[in-house]
Amino acid sequence: MASQVITLHKSRFDELNDFHAMEEQAHARNYVNQTSLEDHQTNFNDVEIVYLSIENDRRELLGYFILAFECNDEDIEFRRIV
């Protein structure tokens, strides 16, 4: 099997629907806390929270990260990977 290349990019607001759908998949429900689409939209607009999209080499969305910058600007909290 050839190795796949993945890339990260700062997520776009229109990807939040896809993130929410990923969380609602049956296999993910046991491992990922369910977050409403409205909460994702609110968090996305928070300057201390960063969403990063994960794509394969065909630019297909595979998942996402959520990172939160702590108020001291020295720490980053890893919140989620889906």
Beta strands, then each sheet from edge to edge (+ up, - down):
strand 1: 7-10
strand 2: 49-55
strand 3: 61-69
strand 4: 76-81
sheet 1: 1+ 2- 3+ 4-
end
